Amino acid sequence: MNVERTDLPNGVRVISARMPSVQSASIGLWAGVGGRHEPAAACGISHFIEHMLFKGTASRSARQISMAVEGVGGHLNAFTQEECTCYYAQVPFDHAWRAFAVLADMYLNAEFNGQELDRERGVIIEEIMMYRDEPPHHVQDLLTEALWRGHPLGRPISGSPETVRRISRADMLKYRERCYTGRNTVAAFAGRVEHKACVAAVERWLSELPPGKRASFRPAAAGMPQDDVRIVGRDVEQSHAAIGVRIFGRNDPRRFPLSVLNTILGGNMSSRLFQRLRERHGFAYSVHSSVQLLADSGALVIEAGLDRKRAAKALTMAVAELSRLVRSEPGRAELKRAKDFIIGQIRLGLESTSRQMLWIGENLVSRDRFVPPAELVEKIEAVDARAVREVARDIFTRNRISLAIVGPESAAPDEGAARRVLDSIG
């Protein structure tokens, strides 16, 4: 990756990845603020602001914002996470500065019109209810609440209907003024762009941002409360289960063997969970594991949609796979397959301007430095079987694990049975 970085006097960080052979450019404006920075009474405000930035500025209506990018064949979108919010566009390379001007106008000059705000409030509440109606999303929310009980990380990114109804225009303007500052902003470019031109565009459009401060958040202490079981009965055909293990943060050196462990466990169709639960026993159509790493905490999560009559057996098998990783090291061939898969995914991602933009932008927002892919590849290649077993022994302990289930009321296990499944770990 041909990456350059420049920090402007007001604290805005500019990073670009030059890809001269492509025909597109991906641009991201990142604010280092998300769900965990919010007060409980304003849960969902970061996500609400994300929506409102698309609703018009002093010089562009909502329709003009979308047409400016889509009118040249590009696309425009955004997302909010626990620790950041990103507004991004992908366009033909010769329209890169047009797209950035639109993003910068949204970022600086969104009007938060009262009528638009009330209309969007209703849209977000419908979004929340839509996800509640979908068992895979509902079970994920339950697991998040259980893993970080009483902590901002345990709240839903979109908020609740109650908190969204309470958020006012004044709340949004104050929050944006405090968090959308120079030191809390990253402008990331990838594709057929020159770094000097990127810096010039950012200087032109974002130099008026006050430096401000980086957003702060409440730490996630190691011994903070965690629920072990959350079960909700609903009128559904499948049992939807999510097992979560609370772990360390993104800068812990164990993250590299953890990545290999996750791939072995449930990261692809060759993984142990997929092969055992789906291919061998037919308990699930979908089963996989993933890792989320935050500044000071994280989670390894197993998600599955299970046969309602055999959910208990499937969960017991899933926990048994955690225990197997604790008891014995992976074999040489399995270890190599997992490492090759991770490295292959890294290299394939480098061919996409959007993936490169997300890589470099997230690096600066979360680590304040660019991590070269070659550095990550080197760390993954160095992982051995012993390190995988050691991280399994560190994290797969009874006090770190939570289980959430959304399933048919007639087939849902009671909490005692669910706890006995978790008790078998180790």
Secondary structure, DSSP 8 states (H G I E B T S, - for coil): -EEEEEE-TTS-EEEEEE-TT-SEEEEEEEES--GGGS-GGGTTHHHHHHHHTTSBBSS-BHHHHHHHHHTTT-EEEEEE-SS-EEEEEEEEGGGHHHHHHHHHHHHHHB---HHHHHHHHHHHHHHHHHHHHSHHHHHHHHHHHHHTTTSGGGS-TT--HHHHHH--HHHHHHHHHHHSSGGGEEEEEEES--HHHHHHHHHHHHTTS------------TT----SEEEEEES-SSEEEEEEEEE--TT-TTHHHHHHHHHHHHSSTTSHHIIIIIIIT--EEEEEEEEEE-SS-EEEEEEEEE-TTSHHHHHHHHHHHHHHHHHS---HHHHHHHHHHHHHHHHHHTT-HHHHHHHHHHHHHHHSS---HHHHHHHHHT--HHHHHHHHHHH--GGGEEEEEEEETTT---HHHHHHHHHT--
